Amino acid sequence: MAGKLKDYPALLRQVNTARPKGVAKPALGTARTLLATWVETAERHGVPLNEALRRIRDGAAARQIALSALEAQVAAGQGIVAGAACRSGCAFCCILSGEDGGTIGADEAARLHAALSPRAGEPDGRLWHPDGCPALDPETRTCPAYDARPMICRTYMSVDATACEAIAVGTPAEGAGVLGAQVIHLSVLALSRAVLTGVAMVRTYSMASVARAAVEGVSLDDALGRASHGPR
Protein backbone atom coordinates (compact mmCIF):
# COMPACT_ATOMS: atom_id res chain seq x y z
CA MET A 1 0.00 0.00 0.00
CA ALA A 2 2.92 2.33 0.69
CA GLY A 3 3.52 3.64 -2.85
CA LYS A 4 4.92 7.15 -2.61
CA LEU A 5 4.82 6.91 1.20
CA LYS A 6 7.83 4.61 1.25
CA ASP A 7 8.85 5.25 4.86
CA TYR A 8 7.72 6.93 8.07
CA PRO A 9 9.48 10.26 7.37
CA ALA A 10 7.59 10.49 4.05
CA LEU A 11 4.31 9.72 5.82
CA LEU A 12 5.01 12.34 8.48
CA ARG A 13 5.79 14.96 5.83
CA GLN A 14 2.48 14.18 4.14
CA VAL A 15 0.60 14.54 7.43
CA ASN A 16 2.16 17.97 7.93
CA THR A 17 1.48 19.23 4.40
CA ALA A 18 -1.73 17.56 3.14
CA ARG A 19 -4.63 19.96 2.70
CA PRO A 20 -8.06 18.39 3.14
CA LYS A 21 -11.05 20.33 1.87
CA GLY A 22 -13.78 21.58 4.15
CA VAL A 23 -11.85 21.48 7.44
CA ALA A 24 -11.58 24.73 9.41
CA LYS A 25 -8.05 25.91 10.22
CA PRO A 26 -8.20 25.36 14.00
CA ALA A 27 -9.62 21.86 13.57
CA LEU A 28 -7.04 21.06 10.89
CA GLY A 29 -4.19 22.23 13.11
CA THR A 30 -5.39 19.98 15.91
CA ALA A 31 -5.84 17.04 13.53
CA ARG A 32 -2.32 17.48 12.16
CA THR A 33 -0.77 17.52 15.61
CA LEU A 34 -2.70 14.47 16.79
CA LEU A 35 -2.18 12.38 13.65
CA ALA A 36 1.53 13.28 13.54
CA THR A 37 1.86 12.15 17.16
CA TRP A 38 0.04 8.91 16.32
CA VAL A 39 2.42 8.27 13.37
CA GLU A 40 5.50 8.99 15.50
CA THR A 41 4.21 6.64 18.21
CA ALA A 42 3.53 3.88 15.67
CA GLU A 43 7.08 4.19 14.32
CA ARG A 44 8.55 4.20 17.82
CA HIS A 45 6.67 1.00 18.68
CA GLY A 46 7.86 -0.77 15.56
CA VAL A 47 4.50 -0.95 13.78
CA PRO A 48 5.20 -1.93 10.14
CA LEU A 49 4.55 0.97 7.78
CA ASN A 50 1.88 -0.89 5.78
CA GLU A 51 0.01 -1.70 9.00
CA ALA A 52 0.11 1.96 10.05
CA LEU A 53 -1.19 2.97 6.62
CA ARG A 54 -3.97 0.40 6.87
CA ARG A 55 -5.04 1.77 10.24
CA ILE A 56 -5.10 5.29 8.82
CA ARG A 57 -7.05 4.12 5.76
CA ASP A 58 -9.67 2.23 7.78
CA GLY A 59 -10.14 5.05 10.28
CA ALA A 60 -8.73 3.01 13.16
CA ALA A 61 -6.17 5.74 13.78
CA ALA A 62 -8.85 8.44 13.79
CA ARG A 63 -10.97 6.37 16.17
CA GLN A 64 -8.06 5.80 18.57
CA ILE A 65 -7.16 9.49 18.55
CA ALA A 66 -10.76 10.58 19.11
CA LEU A 67 -11.30 8.06 21.92
CA SER A 68 -8.29 9.46 23.76
CA ALA A 69 -9.67 12.99 23.34
CA LEU A 70 -13.09 11.84 24.54
CA GLU A 71 -11.64 10.17 27.64
CA ALA A 72 -9.86 13.41 28.52
CA GLN A 73 -13.02 15.48 28.01
CA VAL A 74 -15.12 13.14 30.14
CA ALA A 75 -12.45 12.99 32.86
CA ALA A 76 -12.40 16.79 33.00
CA GLY A 77 -16.11 16.68 33.86
CA GLN A 78 -16.87 20.15 32.58
CA GLY A 79 -19.72 21.71 30.65
CA ILE A 80 -22.29 19.34 29.23
CA VAL A 81 -20.45 16.35 30.72
CA ALA A 82 -20.94 17.64 34.25
CA GLY A 83 -24.70 18.00 33.89
CA ALA A 84 -25.43 15.14 31.50
CA ALA A 85 -28.97 13.80 31.81
CA CYS A 86 -28.24 10.72 29.67
CA ARG A 87 -29.68 7.51 31.13
CA SER A 88 -30.13 3.92 30.00
CA GLY A 89 -33.34 3.58 27.99
CA CYS A 90 -33.54 7.28 27.12
CA ALA A 91 -33.07 6.75 23.40
CA PHE A 92 -34.39 9.90 21.76
CA CYS A 93 -30.88 10.57 20.46
CA CYS A 94 -31.19 7.23 18.64
CA ILE A 95 -34.01 8.46 16.43
CA LEU A 96 -32.05 9.04 13.25
CA SER A 97 -33.05 11.87 10.96
CA GLY A 98 -32.34 11.25 7.29
CA GLU A 99 -30.87 8.07 5.84
CA ASP A 100 -27.28 8.65 6.89
CA GLY A 101 -27.68 8.53 10.66
CA GLY A 102 -24.10 9.67 11.23
CA THR A 103 -20.76 9.40 9.45
CA ILE A 104 -18.48 6.56 10.54
CA GLY A 105 -15.16 5.12 9.35
CA ALA A 106 -14.48 1.61 8.05
CA ASP A 107 -13.11 0.44 11.40
CA GLU A 108 -16.22 1.66 13.22
CA ALA A 109 -18.45 0.12 10.56
CA ALA A 110 -16.80 -3.28 10.94
CA ARG A 111 -17.07 -3.15 14.73
CA LEU A 112 -20.73 -2.16 14.60
CA HIS A 113 -21.57 -4.86 12.06
CA ALA A 114 -19.80 -7.55 14.11
CA ALA A 115 -21.68 -6.52 17.26
CA LEU A 116 -25.09 -6.56 15.57
CA SER A 117 -24.79 -9.56 13.25
CA PRO A 118 -25.63 -12.10 15.98
CA ARG A 119 -29.00 -10.33 16.35
CA ALA A 120 -29.92 -10.71 12.68
CA GLY A 121 -33.66 -11.32 12.31
CA GLU A 122 -34.53 -10.15 15.84
CA PRO A 123 -36.81 -7.16 16.51
CA ASP A 124 -34.88 -3.89 16.28
CA GLY A 125 -35.28 -0.22 17.10
CA ARG A 126 -37.53 0.48 14.11
CA LEU A 127 -40.34 -1.33 15.94
CA TRP A 128 -40.15 1.33 18.66
CA HIS A 129 -39.94 4.24 16.22
CA PRO A 130 -39.93 4.23 12.39
CA ASP A 131 -36.65 6.17 12.41
CA GLY A 132 -35.18 4.34 15.40
CA CYS A 133 -31.61 3.12 15.07
CA PRO A 134 -31.67 -0.56 14.02
CA ALA A 135 -29.12 -1.24 16.76
CA LEU A 136 -31.68 -0.59 19.51
CA ASP A 137 -33.61 -3.19 21.46
CA PRO A 138 -37.20 -1.98 20.89
CA GLU A 139 -38.44 -3.03 24.33
CA THR A 140 -35.68 -1.77 26.60
CA ARG A 141 -34.49 1.00 24.24
CA THR A 142 -30.92 0.05 25.12
CA CYS A 143 -28.12 -0.61 22.65
CA PRO A 144 -26.85 -4.20 22.34
CA ALA A 145 -23.90 -2.78 20.39
CA TYR A 146 -23.06 -0.29 23.14
CA ASP A 147 -19.40 -1.28 23.49
CA ALA A 148 -18.96 -1.00 19.70
CA ARG A 149 -20.96 2.19 19.23
CA PRO A 150 -19.38 4.72 16.84
CA MET A 151 -17.89 8.04 17.89
CA ILE A 152 -21.00 10.01 16.87
CA CYS A 153 -22.95 8.05 19.51
CA ARG A 154 -20.26 8.31 22.18
CA THR A 155 -19.95 12.08 21.86
CA TYR A 156 -23.63 13.07 21.85
CA MET A 157 -24.77 14.28 25.27
CA SER A 158 -27.55 16.35 26.73
CA VAL A 159 -28.34 18.14 29.97
CA ASP A 160 -32.07 17.89 29.24
CA ALA A 161 -33.81 14.73 28.02
CA THR A 162 -36.84 16.74 26.93
CA ALA A 163 -34.57 18.65 24.55
CA CYS A 164 -33.55 15.38 22.92
CA GLU A 165 -37.20 14.40 22.54
CA ALA A 166 -37.98 17.72 20.89
CA ILE A 167 -34.98 17.52 18.57
CA ALA A 168 -36.00 14.00 17.55
CA VAL A 169 -39.21 15.37 16.02
CA GLY A 170 -37.45 18.30 14.37
CA THR A 171 -38.05 21.00 16.98
CA PRO A 172 -34.97 23.06 17.86
CA ALA A 173 -34.12 22.90 21.56
CA GLU A 174 -31.20 23.81 23.79
CA GLY A 175 -29.40 21.39 26.05
CA ALA A 176 -28.06 18.76 23.68
CA GLY A 177 -24.82 18.74 21.72
CA VAL A 178 -21.80 16.87 20.46
CA LEU A 179 -18.50 16.87 22.35
CA GLY A 180 -15.36 18.13 20.66
CA ALA A 181 -14.00 14.61 20.22
CA GLN A 182 -16.43 14.14 17.32
CA VAL A 183 -14.98 17.16 15.52
CA ILE A 184 -11.53 15.69 16.09
CA HIS A 185 -12.69 12.35 14.70
CA LEU A 186 -14.10 13.80 11.49
CA SER A 187 -11.16 16.17 11.04
CA VAL A 188 -8.62 13.34 11.38
CA LEU A 189 -10.64 11.24 8.92
CA ALA A 190 -10.60 14.13 6.44
CA LEU A 191 -6.87 14.64 6.94
CA SER A 192 -6.30 10.89 6.57
CA ARG A 193 -8.08 10.96 3.22
CA ALA A 194 -5.85 13.81 2.03
CA VAL A 195 -2.70 12.11 3.34
CA LEU A 196 -3.45 8.91 1.41
CA THR A 197 -4.44 10.59 -1.86
CA GLY A 198 -2.99 8.49 -4.66
CA VAL A 199 -2.24 5.66 -2.24
CA ALA A 200 -5.58 4.43 -0.87
CA MET A 201 -9.13 5.66 -0.41
CA VAL A 202 -10.23 6.51 3.13
CA ARG A 203 -13.91 5.67 2.94
CA THR A 204 -16.71 6.76 5.24
CA TYR A 205 -20.09 5.13 5.71
CA SER A 206 -23.67 5.72 6.77
CA MET A 207 -24.05 4.41 10.31
CA ALA A 208 -27.79 3.79 9.86
CA SER A 209 -27.20 1.78 6.70
CA VAL A 210 -24.51 -0.40 8.30
CA ALA A 211 -26.72 -1.12 11.33
CA ARG A 212 -29.73 -1.85 9.13
CA ALA A 213 -27.76 -4.27 6.96
CA ALA A 214 -26.31 -6.08 9.99
CA VAL A 215 -29.68 -6.78 11.63
CA GLU A 216 -31.05 -7.90 8.27
CA GLY A 217 -28.32 -10.53 7.95
CA VAL A 218 -26.35 -8.82 5.17
CA SER A 219 -22.64 -9.69 5.03
CA LEU A 220 -20.05 -7.09 6.01
CA ASP A 221 -18.77 -6.65 2.44
CA ASP A 222 -22.27 -6.12 1.07
CA ALA A 223 -23.17 -3.86 3.99
CA LEU A 224 -20.16 -1.66 3.32
CA GLY A 225 -21.01 -1.58 -0.37
CA ARG A 226 -24.50 -0.30 0.44
CA ALA A 227 -23.39 2.19 3.09
CA SER A 228 -20.31 3.73 1.45
CA HIS A 229 -20.27 7.47 0.84
CA GLY A 230 -19.03 8.90 -2.45
CA PRO A 231 -15.50 10.30 -2.83
CA ARG A 232 -16.55 13.72 -1.47
N, C-alpha and C positions, 0 to 999 in steps of 0.2 A: 504493500500500500504506500510505502514511503515516497516513491517518485522523487520529486524535486526536494522533498524534505528528507534528505539523506542522513541527517544526524540531528542530535538534540540542539546544537547551536543554531542550525537552520530553522528548526521548529520554533525556537525561542524568538529568533528574529522575526519570523512570520507573525507570531503572537503580538509582538510589539509594533508591527507596522500595518497589519491587515486592517481594512476599513469597511466594516459591515454597514449596510444601509439601514436607516431607520432607528438607530440607537443614539440617544442623547449623549452629549459629551461627558457629563459626569458619570452616567451609567457605564459608558464605554471605558472610561479611565479605570473605574473599579473592576470591570470585567477583565481588562488587560492585566492589572496587578494580580488578581486572583488566579487567572489561568496561567500566567507566567510562573507564579509560585507553585502551582500544581505541577507544571512541566518540570521545574527544577527539582521538586521533591521526587517525581517519578524517576528522573535520571539518577538522583542520589541513591535511590533505593534499588537501582539496577533493573528497573522495568524495561524490557525490550522495547525499542522504538516503535515497532509495528503494533505492539500491544497498547502503548500509550496513544497512538494514533487511532486505534480501534475504539478506545474508551472515549476519546474526544468525538469521534464520528457518531457513536451511538448515544451520546449525551450522558454517559456515565460520569465523565469528568464534571460536567455542568451540575449534575445531580449531587455529586459528592461536595462540590464547592458550595452549592446552595444549602445543603443540609447543615454544613458547618456554620454558615451564616445564620440559619434559622435557630440552631441550638444556642448561639450567642445571643440572639434577640430574645428568645424565650427566657434564657437564664437572667438576662438583665431585668425582666419583669416590669417593663415600662410601657406607658401608653395603653394601647388596646389589649396588650397581653395581660396587664395588671387587672383590668376589669372585665376580662372575657366572660361572656355568659354562655359559652358553648357547653353543651351537655349531651351525653349519649341519648340518642333517639330524637334529638332536635335536628331534623334533616332538611330544613328549608333551604339551606345552602346547597343541597344536593338536587334541587329542582333546576335542571339545566336548560337555560334559554338558548335557542338556536340549535343547530345540529352538531356544532363543534364540541361544546361542553368543556372547553379548556384545551390549551396547547401542551402537549407532552413530547418528550424525546423518545427515541427508540428503546433505550434502557428502561425507562418508566413504562412504556407500552408493554414490553416483554414481561416485566414484573407484574403488572396489573392483569395481563392475560393469564399468566401462570396461576395467580391467586384465585381467579374467577372460574377458570376452566372446570375445576371439579364440581362446580354448581350448575353446569350446563343442563338446561331443561327444567330447573327449579324456578319457582315464582321469583320475580325480581322487582326492583323498585318501581317499574312502570305500572304495577298493579296498585300501588299506593297513589301514584300521581302519573298522568300521561307523560309528563316530562321528567319523571324521577330518574335518577341515575340508575342504570341497570345493575350496578354493583350493590345496591341497597337490598336488605331484607325487608320486604314490604310490611311485615307484621311488627317487627321491633324497630324499624327505621334505623338500624345500625348497619355498619359496613363490614361485611365479611372479608373484604380486601384491605382492611384498615392499615395493616402493617406495610402493605405495598402501595398505599395510596400515593398518587403523584404530588408534585410540589404545589400545584395550584390548590389542591385540597388541604394540604398541610399548612399553607400560609393564610388561608381565609379565616378570619376571626371576627367576632362581633361582641359589642358590649350590650346589645339589646336584641333578644330573640325576635321581638315583634318587628324590628327593622328588617330582619332576614325574611320574615313571612311577607312583609310588604314588598320587598325587592323581588321576591320569587314570582309575584303576580305583575311585576312591571311598574310598581309604584316607588318613586325615589324616596329614600329614607336614610337618615343619618345613624351611625353606630356600627356599621359593618365596613370591613375593608380588607385589603391584602397586605401582608407584611412585606417588608423590603426584600426579603430573601427570594420572593417570586420575581421581582425585577432583576435581581442578580442572576437567577436561573435563566430567564429569557435572554438577557444580555450576553451571558456566556455562551448560550446556544447560538446566538446570532454571530458572535465573534468566532466561534468554532467553525461555523459554516464558511466564513470569510477566510479563516486560516487554511482550511482544507480545499479551497477552490482549486480545481485542476487536479486534485488528488483523490477526493472522495466526497460524496454528497452527505451532508448532515441533514437528515430528514426529521420532520416533526409530524405529529399525528393528532387526530381528533380523539380526545379522551373518551367521549361518549360513544364514538364508533367502535373503538377497541373494546370497551366494556360490553357493548351490545353484542358484538361478534363473539366474545368469549362465552357469555351466558347462553348463546344460541348454538354453541358447539362448533364454531368455525375455527379452523386451525390458525396458529399464530401467523404463518406466512400470508394466508388469505385475509386475515384480519388486518394486518399491516397494509396489504394492498388496497383494502377498502378505505382505510383510515388516513392514508398518507396525504399530506398537504402538497400542493404544487411547489415548484422551485422558489417562489417568492416567500 
